Amino acid sequence: MAKRPPAVDQRGAPYVNHTYTSHLALSASLQAYAGLERQDLCEYPMDPSSLSWLICREHLEIDRAGEVKIPDAPGLGISVNFDALQKYIVELEIRIGQSILYRTPSLH
């Protein structure tokens, strides 16, 4: 069964994602519109030295035509670089009385 295009595409409206954070977020925001010929605009994060670049093992590169290609891999096609994130982790615990409601999870 063929996937039906999103309503915005069916109505002829352009879709432009608003993703200036990581390539993981970029991949997620583009999935619903990947392969739709009319949808050819995308906001692309351009700061390769930031944490947003470091947190992803793979990145969505721009080809010679100026297009971003969606990865051909399971899920979003981008994996998180947990080793790069480790130095940014802040240990946190939220309690009410003796009950722990949240504790920072281990990344490994």
N, C-alpha and C positions, 0 to 999 in steps of 0.2 A: 504494500500500500504506500503510495507516494505521500510524502509529508506536505501538508498544506502550508503555504507561505503565511507569515505573520500578517495580522490585519492591516498594519501600517503599509505593508508592501502591496496588499490587495487593493488598497485605496489609492495607490500611486504616490504615496508620500515617501520622502527620503528618510532613511534612518541614519542618524549620526550618533554613535556612542559617545559618552562623556567619560573617558577613562584616561586619566593622566597619571595613574599610580604605577602599577606593576604590569608586566606582561601576562601574569596569571589573571589579573582583572581584565586586561584587554582581551585575552582569549575568551574568557567567560562572556564578556559583553558582545562579542561578535558571533558567537555560536549560532544563535537563532537566525542570523542573516547570511551566514557563510553559504556561498554558492548561488545566491540570488543576484543575477546579473545587474539589475537596476541599482542595487545597493552598493555603491562604490566609494563611499566616503568613510573615513574613520579618524578619530582623534588618536594620535600615537604618542606615547610617553618618550620624550627625547633626552632625558637626563641619565646617561649611562653610568655616571659615577655615584649615583645615589643608592640608598638602601633598596629602592624599588627595583634596581637592576640586580643587585646582589642576591635578593631573596629567591630568584628563579634560576634553575639550572639551564633551562633553554630559553631562548628569546625569539620573538616574532620579528624576523628581519624584513626590511623593505627591499623588494626586488628592483630591477632596472626600470620597470614600468611604473614604479612608485606604489606598488600594491603590496599589501600584507597578506601572506599566505597562512591560512589556518593549519595547524599541525595535523599530520596524519598519524595520530597516536591515541591511545585510550584516554577517556576523560577530557580534560581541557588541553591535553598535549603538552603541558608545562608542569614540571615537578619543582617542588619547593626545596631550596638549598638550606636545610636545617642547620648545617655547620655554620653558615654565614649568619644565621639568625641568633645563634647561641649567645653572642656577646651583647645582644640587645634585650635579652630576657630579664624581666624584673619579677622576682619571686613575690607572689601575692597570695594571701589567704583571707577569705571572707568567712566570718563566723557569726553565728547568733547563739550565744551561750556556749554550750559544748559541741554544737552541731557545725560542721564545716560545710558551707554552701558551695564554696569554690576554692580550688587550689591550682596554682599555675601547673599545667601538665608538663611532663618531661617531653622533650623533642626527640629523644632517642629511645 
